[in-house]
Amino acid sequence: MKPTTARPRLVLALLMVGASLTGCSREAVPDDDAALYQSNAATLTPGVQPVRVGEGGPAFRACASVGQVVNLSPAGERYLAVRTAPFAEADEVVRLGDGAKMYLCSRSLDQRWQGVVIPPADSPTSDCGVTASLAGPRAYAGPCQSGWVLSGFVQPSAS
């Protein structure tokens, strides 16, 4: 190949690349990141993650142990929020006071959250269907409320 024909092709290639780059524009990008965040806010919510029971297998109870709410402080946390998923941004299911009883059924991968089943306040000794063994793990389907709580506010206790 002659050097004279290679140079015009190189120049032509560079011009084409430059033209395609100048075609890109920031006009379509919002100037405000907050506006972009709010427009996508519905897609950023964590949704619902059911509490799983029976994770220990058929030789163990559906929920391994019983626990109670601890470490609430009147100056700070006055209640423990039970959430629909193991995220602070998840919707609140119910609020528990100090000493409230619950069944401890599962944990989040990072161990910061516990999946719990809460007996009704008018029947705190109800087993909520989680003291018997199950053939295999599954999402808890009732009859009691269930959700996720921060592990730092839960202390295992005697059943």
C-alpha positions as a Markdown table, in Angstrom:
| # | Residue | x | y | z |
|---|---|---|---|---|
| 1 | Met | 0.0 | 0.0 | 0.0 |
| 2 | Lys | 1.3 | 3.4 | -0.9 |
| 3 | Pro | 1.8 | 5.9 | 1.9 |
| 4 | Thr | -0.2 | 8.5 | 0.0 |
| 5 | Thr | -3.4 | 6.5 | 0.1 |
| 6 | Ala | -3.1 | 5.4 | 3.8 |
| 7 | Arg | -3.0 | 9.0 | 5.0 |
| 8 | Pro | -6.3 | 10.2 | 3.5 |
| 9 | Arg | -8.1 | 7.1 | 4.9 |
| 10 | Leu | -6.7 | 7.9 | 8.4 |
| 11 | Val | -7.9 | 11.5 | 8.1 |
| 12 | Leu | -11.3 | 10.3 | 6.9 |
| 13 | Ala | -11.6 | 7.8 | 9.8 |
| 14 | Leu | -10.7 | 10.6 | 12.3 |
| 15 | Leu | -13.2 | 12.9 | 10.9 |
| 16 | Met | -16.0 | 10.2 | 11.1 |
| 17 | Val | -15.1 | 9.6 | 14.8 |
| 18 | Gly | -15.1 | 13.3 | 15.5 |
| 19 | Ala | -18.5 | 13.7 | 13.8 |
| 20 | Ser | -20.1 | 10.9 | 15.8 |
| 21 | Leu | -18.7 | 12.3 | 19.1 |
| 22 | Thr | -20.1 | 15.8 | 18.4 |
| 23 | Gly | -23.5 | 14.2 | 17.8 |
| 24 | Cys | -23.6 | 13.3 | 21.5 |
| 25 | Ser | -25.3 | 16.0 | 23.5 |
| 26 | Arg | -26.1 | 16.5 | 27.2 |
| 27 | Glu | -29.3 | 18.2 | 26.4 |
| 28 | Ala | -31.4 | 15.1 | 27.1 |
| 29 | Val | -29.8 | 14.5 | 30.6 |
| 30 | Pro | -31.6 | 16.3 | 33.4 |
| 31 | Asp | -29.6 | 19.1 | 35.1 |
| 32 | Asp | -30.8 | 18.0 | 38.5 |
| 33 | Asp | -29.9 | 14.5 | 39.9 |
| 34 | Ala | -32.7 | 14.8 | 42.5 |
| 35 | Ala | -35.3 | 15.1 | 39.7 |
| 36 | Leu | -33.9 | 12.0 | 38.1 |
| 37 | Tyr | -34.0 | 10.2 | 41.5 |
| 38 | Gln | -37.6 | 11.2 | 42.1 |
| 39 | Ser | -38.8 | 10.2 | 38.7 |
| 40 | Asn | -37.4 | 6.7 | 39.4 |
| 41 | Ala | -38.4 | 6.6 | 43.1 |
| 42 | Ala | -41.1 | 4.0 | 42.6 |
| 43 | Thr | -38.5 | 1.6 | 41.2 |
| 44 | Leu | -36.1 | 2.1 | 44.1 |
| 45 | Thr | -38.4 | 0.8 | 46.9 |
| 46 | Pro | -37.4 | -2.6 | 48.3 |
| 47 | Gly | -40.8 | -4.2 | 48.0 |
| 48 | Val | -41.8 | -7.2 | 50.1 |
| 49 | Gln | -39.6 | -10.2 | 51.1 |
| 50 | Pro | -41.6 | -12.8 | 52.9 |
| 51 | Val | -40.1 | -14.3 | 56.1 |
| 52 | Arg | -39.0 | -17.9 | 55.4 |
| 53 | Val | -39.9 | -20.7 | 57.9 |
| 54 | Gly | -38.7 | -24.2 | 58.0 |
| 55 | Glu | -35.1 | -23.4 | 57.0 |
| 56 | Gly | -33.7 | -25.9 | 59.5 |
| 57 | Gly | -35.4 | -28.8 | 57.8 |
| 58 | Pro | -37.9 | -31.4 | 59.0 |
| 59 | Ala | -36.0 | -32.3 | 62.2 |
| 60 | Phe | -36.4 | -28.7 | 63.6 |
| 61 | Arg | -39.2 | -26.3 | 64.4 |
| 62 | Ala | -40.4 | -24.0 | 61.6 |
| 63 | Cys | -38.9 | -21.1 | 63.6 |
| 64 | Ala | -35.8 | -22.0 | 65.5 |
| 65 | Ser | -36.3 | -19.9 | 68.6 |
| 66 | Val | -38.3 | -17.3 | 70.5 |
| 67 | Gly | -37.0 | -13.7 | 71.1 |
| 68 | Gln | -38.1 | -10.4 | 72.6 |
| 69 | Val | -37.5 | -6.7 | 71.9 |
| 70 | Val | -34.6 | -5.2 | 73.8 |
| 71 | Asn | -32.4 | -2.1 | 73.7 |
| 72 | Leu | -35.1 | 0.5 | 73.1 |
| 73 | Ser | -34.4 | 3.8 | 74.7 |
| 74 | Pro | -36.9 | 6.5 | 75.6 |
| 75 | Ala | -34.5 | 9.2 | 74.3 |
| 76 | Gly | -34.1 | 7.4 | 71.0 |
| 77 | Glu | -36.1 | 4.4 | 69.7 |
| 78 | Arg | -39.5 | 4.1 | 71.4 |
| 79 | Tyr | -40.6 | 1.1 | 69.3 |
| 80 | Leu | -39.1 | -1.5 | 67.0 |
| 81 | Ala | -40.5 | -1.3 | 63.5 |
| 82 | Val | -41.3 | -4.6 | 61.8 |
| 83 | Arg | -40.8 | -4.1 | 58.1 |
| 84 | Thr | -41.9 | -5.9 | 54.9 |
| 85 | Ala | -38.3 | -6.5 | 53.8 |
| 86 | Pro | -34.9 | -6.4 | 55.4 |
| 87 | Phe | -34.2 | -2.7 | 54.5 |
| 88 | Ala | -34.8 | 0.5 | 56.5 |
| 89 | Glu | -36.7 | 1.9 | 53.5 |
| 90 | Ala | -39.2 | -1.0 | 53.5 |
| 91 | Asp | -42.8 | -0.3 | 54.6 |
| 92 | Glu | -43.7 | -0.7 | 58.2 |
| 93 | Val | -46.0 | -3.6 | 59.1 |
| 94 | Val | -46.3 | -3.1 | 62.9 |
| 95 | Arg | -44.5 | -1.5 | 65.8 |
| 96 | Leu | -43.3 | -3.5 | 68.8 |
| 97 | Gly | -42.7 | -2.2 | 72.3 |
| 98 | Asp | -40.0 | -3.2 | 74.7 |
| 99 | Gly | -40.3 | -6.9 | 75.8 |
| 100 | Ala | -42.6 | -7.8 | 72.9 |
| 101 | Lys | -42.3 | -11.6 | 72.1 |
| 102 | Met | -41.7 | -13.0 | 68.6 |
| 103 | Tyr | -40.6 | -16.1 | 66.9 |
| 104 | Leu | -37.1 | -15.9 | 65.2 |
| 105 | Cys | -37.4 | -17.7 | 61.9 |
| 106 | Ser | -34.7 | -16.5 | 59.4 |
| 107 | Arg | -31.9 | -13.9 | 58.9 |
| 108 | Ser | -30.9 | -11.6 | 56.1 |
| 109 | Leu | -27.6 | -12.5 | 54.3 |
| 110 | Asp | -25.7 | -9.7 | 56.1 |
| 111 | Gln | -27.2 | -10.9 | 59.5 |
| 112 | Arg | -28.4 | -7.4 | 60.3 |
| 113 | Trp | -32.1 | -8.3 | 60.0 |
| 114 | Gln | -34.2 | -11.1 | 61.4 |
| 115 | Gly | -37.3 | -12.5 | 59.9 |
| 116 | Val | -39.9 | -12.8 | 62.7 |
| 117 | Val | -43.4 | -14.0 | 63.3 |
| 118 | Ile | -45.3 | -12.0 | 65.9 |
| 119 | Pro | -48.1 | -13.6 | 68.0 |
| 120 | Pro | -51.1 | -11.3 | 68.5 |
| 121 | Ala | -51.0 | -9.0 | 71.6 |
| 122 | Asp | -54.2 | -10.6 | 72.9 |
| 123 | Ser | -52.8 | -14.1 | 72.6 |
| 124 | Pro | -49.0 | -13.9 | 73.2 |
| 125 | Thr | -48.7 | -17.6 | 73.7 |
| 126 | Ser | -50.1 | -18.4 | 70.3 |
| 127 | Asp | -47.7 | -20.7 | 68.3 |
| 128 | Cys | -48.7 | -19.0 | 65.0 |
| 129 | Gly | -48.2 | -22.3 | 63.3 |
| 130 | Val | -44.4 | -22.2 | 63.6 |
| 131 | Thr | -43.6 | -24.5 | 66.5 |
| 132 | Ala | -44.1 | -27.7 | 64.5 |
| 133 | Ser | -41.6 | -28.9 | 61.9 |
| 134 | Leu | -42.1 | -28.5 | 58.2 |
| 135 | Ala | -41.0 | -30.7 | 55.3 |
| 136 | Gly | -39.0 | -27.9 | 53.8 |
| 137 | Pro | -38.5 | -24.1 | 53.8 |
| 138 | Arg | -41.2 | -21.8 | 52.5 |
| 139 | Ala | -42.6 | -18.3 | 52.9 |
| 140 | Tyr | -44.7 | -17.8 | 56.0 |
| 141 | Ala | -48.3 | -17.4 | 55.1 |
| 142 | Gly | -50.0 | -16.7 | 58.5 |
| 143 | Pro | -52.1 | -16.6 | 60.6 |
| 144 | Cys | -49.9 | -14.1 | 62.5 |
| 145 | Gln | -48.1 | -11.0 | 61.3 |
| 146 | Ser | -44.6 | -11.4 | 60.1 |
| 147 | Gly | -41.8 | -9.2 | 58.9 |
| 148 | Trp | -38.2 | -8.1 | 59.4 |
| 149 | Val | -36.6 | -6.4 | 62.4 |
| 150 | Leu | -33.1 | -5.1 | 63.1 |
| 151 | Ser | -31.1 | -7.9 | 64.9 |
| 152 | Gly | -29.6 | -5.4 | 67.5 |
| 153 | Phe | -33.0 | -5.0 | 69.1 |
| 154 | Val | -33.8 | -8.7 | 69.5 |
| 155 | Gln | -32.6 | -11.0 | 72.2 |
| 156 | Pro | -33.3 | -14.8 | 72.1 |
| 157 | Ser | -35.2 | -15.9 | 75.1 |
| 158 | Ala | -36.5 | -19.1 | 76.7 |
| 159 | Ser | -39.7 | -20.3 | 75.0 |
